[in-house]
Amino acid sequence: MDTDVVIKVRGLRTQFGTQVIHDNLDLDIRRGQVVGVVGGSGTGKSVLLRTILGLNRPREGDIEVLGEDARQALDTVQRRTGVLFQNGALFSSLTVAENIQVPMREHLDLSRSLMDELAALKIGMVGLPPDAGPKFPSELSGGMRKRAGLARALSLDPEILFLDEPTAGLDPIGAAAFDNLIAELQKGLGLTVFMVTHDLDSLSAICDSIAVLVDKRVRLGTMAEHMQDAHPWIQSYFHGPRARAALDNRL
């Protein structure tokens, strides 16, 4: 067994009614990688993320996360991974600190004072000011809510961080700052990052490899490798004006 592979998907088929989203999909994600997941509308980027996490049940296939069956060991997988859903997905009736403590309450047995200390630590890690802790999500800007959601995703010191469109809705400056934050956290904490995105700047700035969803399967490679791929959608995506602008910004 290759212990360097932390996400292993084999023969995945996901289907809703008669609509097949993924068919015989294979994917390996190695420890310490930042992998961006892209694809056209309806290709099932977020569906793939949720299925790997055990939140969607596939029709066929096997999924291992950190050596565990994602369906049989859901609690273990949840303790060892963190997820930032779109728009933060914070509980509106809880403060930022209380949101961060939700995974702690579910999976750990800690004193209230220790949870308060840990929540404050996570708030600082994502670049939020200390006074963000007692605030409610409605009192935060969109960018701050994303950072609060990221702090909650880091609550249990995960080995793998899943991000679903983390820069969506942010202006270019805010998106670049969030990319830098992810890169710093990945290096500092030794994280593996699985990031669903449509943001070409994010792909070029922080991703080691890119998983492209086409024809109900995945093609995994670097941006340079994908730019040589003859598939029509891949060609249009990686050679369009936005892709050229992203590469120019990187240079």
C-alpha positions as CSV (number, residue, x, y, z in Angstrom):
1,M,0.0,0.0,0.0
2,D,1.3,3.5,-0.9
3,T,1.1,5.3,2.4
4,D,1.8,8.6,0.6
5,V,-1.7,8.5,-0.9
6,V,-4.1,10.1,1.5
7,I,-7.2,10.1,-0.8
8,K,-7.8,7.1,-3.0
9,V,-10.8,6.8,-5.3
10,R,-11.5,3.8,-7.4
11,G,-14.3,3.1,-9.9
12,L,-16.5,5.9,-8.5
13,R,-20.0,6.2,-10.0
14,T,-22.3,8.9,-8.6
15,Q,-25.8,9.3,-10.0
16,F,-28.9,11.2,-9.1
17,G,-32.0,9.5,-10.7
18,T,-31.0,8.9,-14.3
19,Q,-28.3,11.6,-14.3
20,V,-24.8,10.1,-14.1
21,I,-22.3,12.6,-12.7
22,H,-19.2,10.5,-12.4
23,D,-18.6,7.1,-14.0
24,N,-15.6,4.8,-13.3
25,L,-13.6,7.8,-11.8
26,D,-10.2,7.1,-10.3
27,L,-8.2,9.6,-8.3
28,D,-5.1,9.6,-6.0
29,I,-4.1,12.6,-3.9
30,R,-0.7,12.5,-2.2
31,R,0.2,13.8,1.2
32,G,1.2,17.4,1.3
33,Q,-0.2,18.3,-2.2
34,V,-2.4,21.3,-2.9
35,V,-4.8,20.0,-5.6
36,G,-7.2,22.2,-7.4
37,V,-10.4,20.6,-8.8
38,V,-11.9,22.2,-11.9
39,G,-14.6,21.4,-14.5
40,G,-17.5,22.8,-16.4
41,S,-20.9,23.3,-15.0
42,G,-22.6,20.1,-14.0
43,T,-19.4,18.0,-13.9
44,G,-19.8,17.4,-10.2
45,K,-16.9,19.2,-8.5
46,S,-18.7,19.8,-5.2
47,V,-20.4,16.4,-5.5
48,L,-17.0,14.8,-5.7
49,L,-15.8,16.6,-2.6
50,R,-18.9,15.7,-0.6
51,T,-18.7,12.0,-1.8
52,I,-15.1,11.7,-0.7
53,L,-16.2,13.0,2.7
54,G,-18.9,10.4,2.9
55,L,-21.7,13.0,2.7
56,N,-23.0,11.6,-0.6
57,R,-23.4,7.8,-1.1
58,P,-22.0,6.7,-4.5
59,R,-23.7,4.0,-6.6
60,E,-20.4,2.2,-7.1
61,G,-16.8,2.5,-6.2
62,D,-14.4,2.6,-3.2
63,I,-13.1,5.7,-1.4
64,E,-10.3,5.7,1.2
65,V,-9.3,8.7,3.2
66,L,-6.1,8.5,5.2
67,G,-6.3,4.7,4.9
68,E,-9.9,4.5,6.1
69,D,-13.1,3.6,4.2
70,A,-14.9,6.9,3.9
71,R,-18.3,5.3,4.4
72,Q,-17.4,2.8,7.2
73,A,-15.2,5.2,9.3
74,L,-17.1,8.5,8.8
75,D,-16.5,9.7,12.3
76,T,-12.7,9.0,12.1
77,V,-12.5,10.7,8.7
78,Q,-14.4,13.8,10.1
79,R,-12.0,14.0,13.0
80,R,-8.9,14.0,10.7
81,T,-10.2,16.4,8.0
82,G,-11.5,19.9,7.9
83,V,-14.0,21.4,5.5
84,L,-14.7,25.0,4.4
85,F,-18.0,25.0,2.5
86,Q,-19.1,27.7,0.2
87,N,-19.7,31.1,1.9
88,G,-18.4,29.7,5.2
89,A,-21.6,27.8,6.1
90,L,-21.5,29.2,9.7
91,F,-24.3,28.7,12.2
92,S,-26.0,32.2,12.3
93,S,-27.2,31.7,15.9
94,L,-23.7,31.0,17.2
95,T,-20.7,33.4,17.6
96,V,-17.6,32.9,15.6
97,A,-15.9,31.3,18.7
98,E,-18.8,29.0,19.2
99,N,-18.8,28.0,15.6
100,I,-15.2,27.1,15.8
101,Q,-15.9,25.0,18.9
102,V,-18.7,22.9,17.3
103,P,-16.3,20.2,16.0
104,M,-14.5,20.2,19.4
105,R,-17.8,19.6,21.2
106,E,-18.7,16.8,18.8
107,H,-15.4,14.9,18.7
108,L,-13.4,15.9,21.8
109,D,-13.9,16.1,25.6
110,L,-12.4,19.5,26.5
111,S,-13.1,22.0,29.2
112,R,-14.8,25.3,28.3
113,S,-11.7,27.3,29.1
114,L,-9.5,25.2,26.9
115,M,-12.0,25.4,24.0
116,D,-12.0,29.2,24.4
117,E,-8.2,29.2,24.2
118,L,-8.2,27.0,21.1
119,A,-10.9,29.1,19.4
120,A,-8.8,32.2,20.0
121,L,-5.8,30.5,18.6
122,K,-7.6,29.5,15.4
123,I,-9.0,33.0,15.0
124,G,-5.5,34.3,15.1
125,M,-4.2,31.7,12.6
126,V,-6.6,32.8,9.9
127,G,-5.8,36.5,10.3
128,L,-9.0,37.6,12.1
129,P,-8.8,40.2,14.9
130,P,-9.3,38.9,18.5
131,D,-12.6,40.7,18.8
132,A,-14.1,38.6,16.0
133,G,-14.6,35.7,18.5
134,P,-17.8,37.1,20.3
135,K,-19.3,38.4,17.1
136,F,-22.0,36.7,15.1
137,P,-21.6,35.8,11.4
138,S,-24.0,38.6,10.4
139,E,-21.6,41.2,11.9
140,L,-18.7,40.1,9.6
141,S,-17.9,41.0,6.0
142,G,-18.0,38.2,3.4
143,G,-14.2,37.8,3.5
144,M,-14.2,37.6,7.3
145,R,-16.9,35.0,7.3
146,K,-14.8,32.8,5.0
147,R,-11.9,33.2,7.4
148,A,-14.1,32.3,10.3
149,G,-15.3,29.2,8.3
150,L,-11.6,28.3,7.7
151,A,-10.9,28.7,11.4
152,R,-13.7,26.2,12.1
153,A,-12.3,23.8,9.4
154,L,-8.9,23.9,11.3
155,S,-10.6,23.3,14.7
156,L,-9.4,19.7,15.1
157,D,-5.9,20.2,13.5
158,P,-6.8,18.3,10.4
159,E,-4.4,16.4,8.1
160,I,-6.5,17.2,5.0
161,L,-8.3,20.5,4.3
162,F,-11.2,20.5,1.9
163,L,-12.2,23.8,0.4
164,D,-15.3,24.4,-1.8
165,E,-14.9,27.6,-3.9
166,P,-12.9,29.4,-1.2
167,T,-12.4,32.6,-3.2
168,A,-15.9,32.9,-4.7
169,G,-17.4,36.3,-4.1
170,L,-14.2,37.9,-3.0
171,D,-12.6,40.9,-4.9
172,P,-9.2,40.2,-6.5
173,I,-7.3,41.6,-3.6
174,G,-9.3,39.6,-1.1
175,A,-9.0,36.5,-3.2
176,A,-5.2,36.9,-3.5
177,A,-4.9,37.4,0.3
178,F,-6.9,34.2,0.9
179,D,-4.7,32.3,-1.5
180,N,-1.7,33.4,0.4
181,L,-3.3,32.4,3.7
182,I,-4.0,28.9,2.4
183,A,-0.4,28.6,1.1
184,E,1.0,29.7,4.5
185,L,-1.2,27.4,6.4
186,Q,-0.4,24.5,4.1
187,K,3.3,24.9,4.6
188,G,3.2,25.7,8.3
189,L,0.9,22.8,9.2
190,G,1.9,20.3,6.6
191,L,-1.6,20.1,5.2
192,T,-2.9,18.3,2.2
193,V,-5.4,20.6,0.4
194,F,-8.3,19.5,-1.9
195,M,-9.7,22.7,-3.3
196,V,-12.7,23.0,-5.6
197,T,-12.4,26.2,-7.5
198,H,-13.0,28.1,-10.7
199,D,-10.4,30.7,-10.0
200,L,-7.5,30.4,-12.4
201,D,-5.4,32.7,-10.3
202,S,-5.7,30.3,-7.4
203,L,-4.7,27.4,-9.6
204,S,-1.6,29.1,-10.8
205,A,-0.6,30.6,-7.5
206,I,-0.9,27.7,-5.0
207,C,-1.8,24.4,-6.6
208,D,0.8,21.6,-7.2
209,S,-1.5,19.8,-9.5
210,I,-5.0,20.2,-11.0
211,A,-7.7,17.6,-11.2
212,V,-9.9,18.3,-14.3
213,L,-13.4,16.8,-14.4
214,V,-14.3,15.9,-18.0
215,D,-16.3,13.1,-19.5
216,K,-17.4,12.0,-16.0
217,R,-13.8,11.2,-15.0
218,V,-10.7,13.0,-13.7
219,R,-7.5,14.0,-15.5
220,L,-4.8,14.9,-13.0
221,G,-1.7,16.9,-13.9
222,T,0.1,20.1,-13.7
223,M,-1.1,23.3,-15.4
224,A,1.7,22.8,-18.0
225,E,0.6,19.3,-18.7
226,H,-3.1,20.3,-19.0
227,M,-2.1,23.0,-21.5
228,Q,-0.8,20.3,-23.8
229,D,-4.1,18.2,-23.5
230,A,-6.1,18.2,-26.7
231,H,-9.5,17.8,-25.0
232,P,-11.7,20.7,-26.3
233,W,-12.9,21.8,-22.8
234,I,-9.4,21.6,-21.3
235,Q,-8.0,23.6,-24.3
236,S,-10.6,26.3,-24.0
237,Y,-10.2,26.5,-20.2
238,F,-6.4,26.6,-20.0
239,H,-5.8,28.7,-23.2
240,G,-8.6,31.3,-22.8
241,P,-8.0,35.0,-22.0
242,R,-8.5,34.5,-18.3
243,A,-5.9,31.6,-18.2
244,R,-3.4,33.8,-20.1
245,A,-4.0,36.6,-17.6
246,A,-3.4,34.3,-14.7
247,L,-0.2,33.0,-16.1
248,D,1.0,36.6,-16.9
249,N,0.3,37.6,-13.3
250,R,2.3,34.7,-12.1
251,L,5.3,35.7,-14.3
